[in-house]
Amino acid sequence: MVEHRYSVGQSVRFTPDRYADAGARGAYTIVKTLPETGGVLQYHVKAKVDGRERVVREDQLERS
């Protein structure tokens, strides 16, 4: 089993896929770690600017 790289409460930087909403890019906080899906770890994150929440893949995140 693979472990999550980030933990709840940690600040991260989200970079969406090339054709996704570029306005979603920015600073987020990890709200919840989610189970592996299709071999990829996922997270529930919340934007620091406007409070929007989304589910993102670990490969879309980096430490801030």
Backbone as JSON Lines, residues from 0, in Angstrom:
{"i":0,"aa":"M","n":[0.85,-1.19,0.0],"ca":[0.0,0.0,0.0],"c":[0.89,1.25,0.0]}
{"i":1,"aa":"V","n":[0.56,2.19,-0.84],"ca":[1.32,3.43,-0.96],"c":[0.79,4.45,0.05]}
{"i":2,"aa":"E","n":[1.7,5.2,0.65],"ca":[1.29,6.22,1.62],"c":[1.13,7.58,0.96]}
{"i":3,"aa":"H","n":[0.22,8.37,1.49],"ca":[0.02,9.73,0.99],"c":[1.25,10.59,1.3]}
{"i":4,"aa":"R","n":[1.62,11.42,0.37],"ca":[2.77,12.32,0.53],"c":[2.41,13.52,1.41]}
{"i":5,"aa":"Y","n":[1.14,13.95,1.38],"ca":[0.7,15.12,2.13],"c":[-0.26,14.7,3.22]}
{"i":6,"aa":"S","n":[-0.37,15.53,4.27],"ca":[-1.25,15.2,5.4],"c":[-2.31,16.28,5.59]}
{"i":7,"aa":"V","n":[-3.36,15.93,6.32],"ca":[-4.47,16.84,6.6],"c":[-3.92,18.1,7.28]}
{"i":8,"aa":"G","n":[-4.38,19.26,6.8],"ca":[-3.97,20.55,7.35],"c":[-2.76,21.15,6.65]}
{"i":9,"aa":"Q","n":[-2.1,20.38,5.82],"ca":[-0.9,20.86,5.13],"c":[-1.27,21.8,3.98]}
{"i":10,"aa":"S","n":[-0.46,22.82,3.77],"ca":[-0.65,23.74,2.64],"c":[0.06,23.19,1.42]}
{"i":11,"aa":"V","n":[-0.64,23.25,0.28],"ca":[-0.09,22.76,-0.98],"c":[-0.43,23.72,-2.1]}
{"i":12,"aa":"R","n":[0.22,23.53,-3.22],"ca":[-0.05,24.31,-4.43],"c":[-0.64,23.36,-5.45]}
{"i":13,"aa":"F","n":[-1.82,23.7,-6.0],"ca":[-2.52,22.87,-6.97],"c":[-2.29,23.4,-8.38]}
{"i":14,"aa":"T","n":[-1.93,22.5,-9.28],"ca":[-1.78,22.84,-10.69],"c":[-2.69,21.89,-11.48]}
{"i":15,"aa":"P","n":[-3.77,22.41,-12.06],"ca":[-4.7,21.55,-12.8],"c":[-4.08,21.04,-14.1]}
{"i":16,"aa":"D","n":[-4.71,20.03,-14.66],"ca":[-4.27,19.51,-15.95],"c":[-4.34,20.6,-17.01]}
{"i":17,"aa":"R","n":[-3.66,20.4,-18.09],"ca":[-3.52,21.41,-19.14],"c":[-4.85,21.99,-19.63]}
{"i":18,"aa":"Y","n":[-5.85,21.15,-19.8],"ca":[-7.13,21.63,-20.37],"c":[-8.2,21.88,-19.31]}
{"i":19,"aa":"A","n":[-7.82,21.82,-18.06],"ca":[-8.79,22.06,-16.97],"c":[-8.86,23.56,-16.66]}
{"i":20,"aa":"D","n":[-9.69,23.9,-15.72],"ca":[-9.91,25.28,-15.31],"c":[-8.63,25.9,-14.73]}
{"i":21,"aa":"A","n":[-7.98,26.74,-15.48],"ca":[-6.73,27.37,-15.04],"c":[-6.96,28.27,-13.82]}
{"i":22,"aa":"G","n":[-8.18,28.75,-13.63],"ca":[-8.51,29.6,-12.5],"c":[-8.47,28.85,-11.17]}
{"i":23,"aa":"A","n":[-8.45,27.54,-11.24],"ca":[-8.4,26.72,-10.02],"c":[-7.0,26.63,-9.45]}
{"i":24,"aa":"R","n":[-6.01,27.03,-10.22],"ca":[-4.6,26.96,-9.8],"c":[-4.39,27.82,-8.56]}
{"i":25,"aa":"G","n":[-3.55,27.33,-7.63],"ca":[-3.22,28.16,-6.49],"c":[-3.03,27.41,-5.19]}
{"i":26,"aa":"A","n":[-3.14,28.15,-4.09],"ca":[-2.89,27.63,-2.75],"c":[-4.13,26.95,-2.18]}
{"i":27,"aa":"Y","n":[-3.91,25.76,-1.63],"ca":[-4.98,24.95,-1.05],"c":[-4.51,24.35,0.27]}
{"i":28,"aa":"T","n":[-5.47,23.89,1.05],"ca":[-5.2,23.16,2.28],"c":[-5.79,21.76,2.14]}
{"i":29,"aa":"I","n":[-5.04,20.75,2.56],"ca":[-5.54,19.38,2.52],"c":[-6.61,19.23,3.59]}
{"i":30,"aa":"V","n":[-7.81,18.82,3.18],"ca":[-8.93,18.62,4.09],"c":[-9.03,17.15,4.51]}
{"i":31,"aa":"K","n":[-8.78,16.25,3.54],"ca":[-8.93,14.83,3.81],"c":[-8.11,14.03,2.81]}
{"i":32,"aa":"T","n":[-7.5,12.95,3.26],"ca":[-6.83,12.02,2.33],"c":[-7.89,11.02,1.88]}
{"i":33,"aa":"L","n":[-7.83,10.67,0.6],"ca":[-8.81,9.75,0.03],"c":[-8.1,8.47,-0.41]}
{"i":34,"aa":"P","n":[-8.84,7.38,-0.55],"ca":[-8.23,6.12,-0.95],"c":[-7.66,6.18,-2.38]}
{"i":35,"aa":"E","n":[-6.79,5.26,-2.65],"ca":[-6.2,5.14,-3.99],"c":[-7.3,4.75,-4.98]}
{"i":36,"aa":"T","n":[-7.32,5.41,-6.13],"ca":[-8.28,5.11,-7.18],"c":[-7.52,4.96,-8.49]}
{"i":37,"aa":"G","n":[-7.61,3.79,-9.09],"ca":[-6.91,3.58,-10.36],"c":[-5.41,3.73,-10.23]}
{"i":38,"aa":"G","n":[-4.87,3.39,-9.07],"ca":[-3.43,3.48,-8.86],"c":[-2.92,4.87,-8.52]}
{"i":39,"aa":"V","n":[-3.85,5.82,-8.28],"ca":[-3.45,7.2,-7.99],"c":[-4.06,7.63,-6.66]}
{"i":40,"aa":"L","n":[-3.23,8.21,-5.79],"ca":[-3.73,8.74,-4.52],"c":[-4.45,10.07,-4.76]}
{"i":41,"aa":"Q","n":[-5.52,10.31,-3.99],"ca":[-6.29,11.53,-4.16],"c":[-6.49,12.22,-2.82]}
{"i":42,"aa":"Y","n":[-6.85,13.5,-2.92],"ca":[-7.06,14.34,-1.74],"c":[-8.3,15.21,-1.93]}
{"i":43,"aa":"H","n":[-8.94,15.53,-0.82],"ca":[-10.01,16.54,-0.8],"c":[-9.31,17.8,-0.3]}
{"i":44,"aa":"V","n":[-9.33,18.86,-1.11],"ca":[-8.63,20.09,-0.76],"c":[-9.58,21.28,-0.77]}
{"i":45,"aa":"K","n":[-9.16,22.35,-0.08],"ca":[-9.96,23.58,0.0],"c":[-9.08,24.76,-0.36]}
{"i":46,"aa":"A","n":[-9.57,25.61,-1.28],"ca":[-8.81,26.78,-1.73],"c":[-8.71,27.8,-0.61]}
{"i":47,"aa":"K","n":[-7.53,28.37,-0.46],"ca":[-7.32,29.38,0.58],"c":[-7.97,30.71,0.22]}
{"i":48,"aa":"V","n":[-8.1,30.99,-1.06],"ca":[-8.64,32.28,-1.5],"c":[-10.16,32.36,-1.38]}
{"i":49,"aa":"D","n":[-10.86,31.4,-1.97],"ca":[-12.32,31.51,-2.02],"c":[-13.05,30.38,-1.32]}
{"i":50,"aa":"G","n":[-12.32,29.42,-0.74],"ca":[-12.96,28.35,0.01],"c":[-13.55,27.23,-0.83]}
{"i":51,"aa":"R","n":[-13.37,27.28,-2.13],"ca":[-13.89,26.2,-2.99],"c":[-13.18,24.9,-2.65]}
{"i":52,"aa":"E","n":[-13.94,23.82,-2.72],"ca":[-13.38,22.51,-2.42],"c":[-13.41,21.65,-3.67]}
{"i":53,"aa":"R","n":[-12.43,20.73,-3.76],"ca":[-12.35,19.85,-4.92],"c":[-11.56,18.6,-4.55]}
{"i":54,"aa":"V","n":[-11.68,17.58,-5.37],"ca":[-10.89,16.37,-5.23],"c":[-9.81,16.42,-6.3]}
{"i":55,"aa":"V","n":[-8.56,16.2,-5.88],"ca":[-7.43,16.3,-6.81],"c":[-6.52,15.09,-6.65]}
{"i":56,"aa":"R","n":[-5.73,14.84,-7.68],"ca":[-4.75,13.76,-7.65],"c":[-3.45,14.25,-7.0]}
{"i":57,"aa":"E","n":[-2.72,13.32,-6.42],"ca":[-1.46,13.7,-5.77],"c":[-0.48,14.3,-6.75]}
{"i":58,"aa":"D","n":[-0.47,13.84,-7.99],"ca":[0.48,14.37,-8.98],"c":[0.16,15.8,-9.41]}
{"i":59,"aa":"Q","n":[-0.96,16.35,-8.98],"ca":[-1.32,17.72,-9.29],"c":[-0.92,18.68,-8.17]}
{"i":60,"aa":"L","n":[-0.31,18.15,-7.11],"ca":[0.04,18.94,-5.94],"c":[1.55,19.05,-5.76]}
{"i":61,"aa":"E","n":[1.95,20.13,-5.1],"ca":[3.35,20.29,-4.68],"c":[3.35,21.07,-3.37]}
{"i":62,"aa":"R","n":[4.39,20.91,-2.61],"ca":[4.5,21.62,-1.33],"c":[4.57,23.12,-1.58]}
{"i":63,"aa":"S","n":[3.94,23.89,-0.71],"ca":[3.99,25.34,-0.88],"c":[4.84,25.98,0.2]}
